[in-house]
Amino acid sequence: MRIKNSIINVSAGLGSQLIITLLSFISRTVFINSLGVEFLGINGLFSNILGMLALAEAGIGSSIIYALYKPVAENNIEKINALMRLYRNAYRIIALIVFILGVSLLPFLKYIVGDTTIENVNLIYCIFLLSTVSSYFYSYKVSLLNVNQKNYIATGIYSLSSIISTCIKIAIIYYTKDYVLYLIIDIALTLTTSIILSIIVDRIYPYLKNKVIIKLDIETKTGIIKNMKAMVLHQIGGYAVFGTDNIIISSFISVVAVGLYSNYYMLINICRTFINQIFDNITHSIGNLVAEENETRVYSVFKVIMLFNFWIYSFFTIVLYITISPFISLWIGNNFLLSDGILIIIMLNFFVSGMRRSISMVKQTSGIFHEDRYAPFVEAAVNLVVSIILVQYWGIAGVFFGTFVSTIAVPFWIAPYLVYKKSFKVPLRNYFAKYAYYFVVGLATLIITYYICGLIISVSLISFAIKTAIALIIPNIIYVILFRKTEEFIYLFRIVKSLFEKLSFKNRKGSNLTG
């Protein structure tokens, strides 16, 4: 059932994402042509600033979702209700805190933005702020769908909303070139979607409307608060590492540079979103697995997920590295390209941060939050110091290199150490030996694929299509050859085979009924 639910959720997410991705390219093209790269920079910068303010929420969601796994597995409705009420009240307080923090930043906004020709910057920022605050009043209910592995419901609603919203916003930008109206429509549609989804969740789980008749026990409360404090520190550190890039670039270089990077970020984030559709759903399956199975079983499943983690992130790294610059060149022109050196560091960060997914997944679902609560501050300090120093010598490349250094310095080894010690109880060297092997395989595959693509010299739509096809095919062929006899690959292959057999059976059954 866990595998079936994960497959349904992943399929729904990937299907909707294909449509949203196509629309996002159309939207970005219209945006650039109508408003220019400076507005892209403002968009990315304010998203980062509001991400910083949203740290007030840090830890609450993950802590309560972890607390929900067991009562959901046991169908303990009274405890679920008590946790959801705590969740709701916490998010209302968060909305107020974020609003106050956001307003308090207004006097300093001109120093963060720097030189810009854009008017109504304060108004634009306030609209961003209201959008962030409004999201907290209803979104907490989605967590119950996630824990019950019914993410596809939320995915469907969000996808339909995103399609409608994107089409309307494209029309607004194209015909009016009014960025403020663009943002206002976005807020209205986002809030409407949240309300609709909240109503749907209430209908699926009518007991949420019941009066809460029990209080959470001291042990549960203590555990939530303990994990919440630890997750706050983790989220603050995570933001300082991954969320401050645009702020540093804007402050030390320009908001236009933020706009140039935002195109790369959009393309990378599209790939990351596809991957997240898979891993976010697997995470809740792992959460249920941890709640019901022993550590030996969890460890065996983890090894499968680690192979899959490597496969998908190395594959996307290779495809992006080979295709992203030619794509941008064909899409909006050479003036929007970053240097090859910057691209190498960006893709290295993408791969290294992505390879943390499998170990972080087990760490989170096992409730390991408290032990490394101070590590993110060390990571953040290293990142900020190295980035601020190197940005003055290497420019944008220095900012991203600071992120890489901080990742290797702290979370690269602490998270595996804790998971292997507390959850798996097996030697840590097993993890790093496997990681090193995967890294070498991925690097060799990248070199081989890049060399083959390099044989195609011409720059055209046809040559781009050929390079893309090569980048899509060669890594998968190499990985199948190398891993086909491993237990992890055999396990994955059985899941895929089982899925296709079920689909084939349903199709045959449907044909017999109609015939």
N, C-alpha and C positions, 0 to 999 in steps of 0.2 A: 504493500500500500504506500509506503514511503517513497519508493522508486516511482510508482505510478503517479502519485501526486506531484513529485518533482518534475516529471516529464511533462505533465499537463501544464504546470506553471511556467516551465521554461519555454515550451512551445508557444503558449499564449504571449509571453513576453517578447520572444524573438519575432513572431509574426507581426505584432503591432509595431515593433521597433523598425522593421523594414519600411513601413509606410511613413513613420515619423522621420526617419533618416532622409528619405527622398524630399519630404516637405521642408526639412531643415536646410537643405542645400538651396532650395528655391528661395526660402526666406532669407538666408544669409546673403545670397546674391543680390536680391532686391534691396536688402538693408545697406549693403556696401555701395551699390550704385545710386541709391537715393539719399543716404545720409553721410556716407564716408567712413573712413577708418577710425577717425577720432571718436565717433559715437560708439564704435565697437570697443574702444579702450575704456570709455566711461562705463559701458555696460559690464565689462569684465571687472573693472575696479570696484564698482559698487557691489557687485556680487560677492567679491572677496571681503569687503568691509562688513556686509551684513552676515557673511559666514562667521566672521569674528564675533559679532554680537550674539549670534545664535549659539555660541558656546555656553550661554546660560542654560541651554537645554541639555548640554553634554552629559551623558551618563544615565539620565533618567530613563530614556527609551530602552537602551540595552539592558539595564538592570531589571526593569519591570518585565520586559519580554522574557528574560532568563527565568524570572520568578514565575512566569505563566506556564512554562513548559510542563511542569509536573502536574499542577491542577487541571490543565487541559487534557493531559494524558489520562488522568483519573476521573475526568468529567465532574470535578468539584466546582459546581456552579456558584456556590456561595462565596468561595474564595476567589474565583475569577471575578465576580462582581466587586468584591472588596478591592482587588488589585486595580481594576479598571476605574473605580472611583478615585483611588489614589492617583492614578495616571492622569485623569481628567483635571483634578484640582492642581496637580503639579504643573500641568501645561498652561493653565490659566495664570498662575503666578509667573511662569516663564514669559508669557506674552507681555505682561506688565513690565517685567524687568528689561526685556529686549527693547520695548518702546522707550523707556526712560533712558537707557544707555544710548539708543539711537539718536534721540533728541539732543543728548548732551554732547554728541560729536559734531553737531552742526557748526559751532563756532570755529572748529579746526579743519573743516572740510577743504577750504581753499589751500591749505598747506599740503594736504594729502594729494589733491588733484593736480596741483601745480599749474603751469601755464596752459590755458585752453581757450579756444574761441567759442566754446559751447555756452549758450545762454541757459538761464533757469536751472543751474546745476543743483541748487538747494532744493528746488521743487522736485526735480528728478530723483534726488536722493530720498526725499520724504515719501515718494510713491513706492520706491524700493522698500523702504522701512515698513510701510503699511502692508505691503504684500507679504513680507516675512512674518509680521505680527499676526495677521489674519489666519495664517496657515496653522497656527497652534490650537485653534478652537475646535477643530473637527478631526484633524489628521491622526490623533492618538488612537482612534477606533480601528484604524487599518492594522494595527499591531495584532489584534485578535484574529484577523484573517490570515496574517503571516504565520502565526503560531499554529493555526489549524491547517496550514498548507493550502489555503484557498486564495493565494496571491493573484491567481488569474482573474478573479472578480475585480480586484482593485486595478489590475493591469488593464483590463478591458475598459473600465470607466475612464481611467487616466488617459489611455490611448485615444479613445473617441474624443475626449475633451481636448487633447493636444492637437488632434487633426483639425477640429473645428476652430480652435484658437489660432493655430498657425495660419490657416486659410484667411481668417478675418484680419489678422495682423499684417499679412502680406498685402492685402487689399488696402489697408490703412496707410502703410508706408508708401506703397506705390502711388496712390492717388492723392494723399494729403501731405506726405513727408513730415508728419507731426509725431515726433517721438513721444511726447507726453501723452497724447491720445492712445498711442500704441501701448504704453505701460498701463494706462487706466483700464483699457479693455482686457489686458492680460490679468490684472487683479480681479476684475469682475468675474471672468470665466473661471479662474482658479478657485475662487471662493464658492461659486455655484457648484463646481465639481465636488468640492469637499463636503458641502451640505448634502448633495445627492448621495454620495458614498456613505455618509453618516446614516442617512435614512435606510439605505440598503442593508448596512451592517445591523441596524436595529431590527430589521425584519428577519434577517437570518438568525440572529441571536436575540429573540424577544425577551429573554431573561435579563438583558442589560437594563431594561426599564423597571425591573423589580426593585423594591426597596432593599437596600443593603442591610442585612440583619446581623452580620457578624463583624467583629473587628479583627484586623490582622493580628496574628500572634506575635509575640515579642521576637521570636527567632526569625520569622520572615521579615519583619520590619528592620531588625538589626542587619540582616543579610543584604536587604535592598539598599539601606543607607550606606553600608560599608562598600558595596559594589558601586553605588552611585558616586561616592566621593572619589573612588579610584578611577572611574570612567571619566569624570570631569577632568582629572589631571591628564588622562590619556587623550581626550579630545582637544584640550588646550595645546598639548604638545603636538598632536597631529595637525592642528590648524597652523601652528607656528612653523611647521615644516612644509606643509603642502598648500596652505592657504594664503601665505604672505607674498608669494612670488610677484603677483601683479602690483601689490602695494610698493614693494621695493623697486620694481622696474619703473613704475610711474614716478616715484619720488626721486630716483637717481638718474633715470634716463628720460622718458617722456610717456605721456598717455598714448601717443601714436605707436610707440614700441609695444605697449600692451595690446593695442589693436592688431598689430602684425602677428603677435604670438597667439592671439585669440582664435585666429583661423586654424592654426596647428592644434590648439587646444580643443577646438570644436571637433575636428576630425578624429583626434585621439580619444576624445570623450565619447564619440559615437561608438567606437570600438569598445571602450570601457563599459559603456551602458549595455551593449550586447553581452559582454562577459558578466556583468553584474546581474543581468536577468537570469543567468544560469546559477551563479554562486549564491545570490541572495536566497534563492529557493532551496538550494542544497543545504544552506546553513540551517534552515528550520528543520530539515530532515535529520541533520546531524544532531540538532538540539533534542529532538525526540529520541534519537538513537542513544545519546548519552544518558537520557533520563531512564531508558529501559534496558540497556545492554551493559555488558562488562567491558573493561578496558582493552582486553585482547581483541574483541570484536571491533571496537571503535578504532583501534590501531590499524587493523587490517583494512578497514574502509578508508582510513586516512591515507594510507600508502597509495590506494587507487586514486584518491582525490588529488594527491600531490603530483602524480603522473599527469592527470588531466589538467591540473593547474599549470604545470610546465608546458604541456602540449599547446594549450590554448593561448597562453601569454607569449610564448616564444613565436608561435605562428603569427599572431597579430603584430608582434614587434618586427618580424621579418617583412611582413606585407607592408606595414606602415613605413618602415625605413626605405624600402625600395620605391614605393608609389607616392608618398605624401608630397614630396617636392614637385615631381612632374604633374601631379594632379592639380596642385595650387597654381602652377604655371599655366596650365591649360584652362583652368577655371577662371582665375581673376588676373593673371599676369605675373611676370617676373618681379615686378616692383613689390610684391607681397611675400617674397621668399626670404627665409632666414638662412644663415650660412650652414654648410655641412657640419661644421664643428658643433654648432648649437644643436642641430638635429641629433647628432650622435649622443650627446649628453641627455637630451630629452627622452630619447628612446631607451637609453640605459636606465634612467629613472623609472620609466614605464614598466620595464621588465622586472627590475629589482623590487619595486613596490608591489607589483602584481604577484610575484612569487611568494609574497607573505600571506596571500589569501588563505591557502590551505591550513597553515599553522595557526593563523589568527582565528580562523573559523572554529577550530577545535578549542582554542584558548577561550574564546568568548562563550561558546555553548557549554563549556565545562565550568564556567563561573570563575575563571582565573582572572580577576580584575585587580585585586588588592596588592598582590606581591610585587608588581613592577610599577606601582603608581607614580613613582618619582622619575622613572626612566624617560618619559616624554619630555620632561623639563631639560634634562641633559641633552637629548636629541634636538630640542628646539633651540637651546643656547648655542650648540655647535652650528646648527643651520644658519641662524641669524648672524652670528659673528663671521662665519666663513663667507656667507652670501654678501653681506654688506662690505666686507673687505675686497672680495674678488670682483664685485660688480664695478668697482672703480677702475679695475685694470682690464678685465675681460668682458665687461658689459653684460649682456643678457646671459651669456654662457657661464659667467661667474655665479649668477643667482642659482642656476640649475645645478651647477657643480656643488654648491653648498648643500643642496638637498641630498645629493648622492652621498657626500661625505658623512652627513648626519645619520643617514639610514644605515650605512655600513658600521658606523661607530656604536650604535646602541641597539635598535630593535632587531637587527639582522641576527643577533645571537641570543638576546635575552628571552624573547618569546619562545623560540624552540627549546631553550634550556628549561623553562618553567613547564611547558607542555609535556616534554619527555620525562621530566622528573615527577610531576604530580599526577599526570593522566595516564601516560603510557608505561612509565617505569621501565624503560629500556635505555641503553647507552645513547647519549647525544651524538656520538660520532657517526651513528647510522644516518642521522639526518643530514649532517654536513657532507658526508661521503656521497650521498645520493644527490644533494644539491650541486656539489662540484661536478659530478658526472653529467647532470642535466645541463649545467651551464656550458660545459665543454661541447656537448652535443649540439646545443642551441647555437653557439658561436660558429662551430664548423658548418652547420646547416646554413647559417646566414651568409658565410663567406662563399659557399658553393652556389647558393641561389643568386647572390649579388654578382658573382663572376659570370654566370650564365646570362643574366639579364644585361650585363655590361656588353655582351656581344651585339646587342641591338643598339646601334648608335643614333639613329634618326629620332627626332622629337616630333611626334604627331599623335593623333588620337589612336591610330592603329597600333603604333609601337607601344603606346601606353597600355593598351588592352592586352597586347602580347606579354609585356612585362608583368602585368597584374596576374595573368593566367599562370605564368611561370611561378610567381611568388605564392600563388594559392596551391599549386600542385606539388612542386618539388619538396617543400618541407614535410608535407603529409606522407609522401612516398618514402622519404628517408626515415621518418618516425615509425611507420608501419614495419619497415624492414628491420629496424633496430629493436623494437619493443614487442614484436608480434608473439614471442614465446614467453614473455614475462607474465606472472600471475595477475599483475595489475591490468595489463592490456587485455588478457583473456576475460577478466571480470567485466571490463568496460564493453568488450565486444559482445559478451552475452546479453548485457542490458540492451544494447542497440539492436541486436538480433531479435531479442524477445519483443521489443517495441514494434519492429517491422512485421513480425509474425502476427502480433495482435491486430495491427492495422490491416494486414492482408486478410486476416480472418473476418474482420468486420466488413471489409469491402465485399468479400465473397458472400457473406451472409446477407448483406444488403442487396446484392445482385440476385440471389436466389429468391428473396422475398418479392422483389419487383418483377422477376420473371414469372 
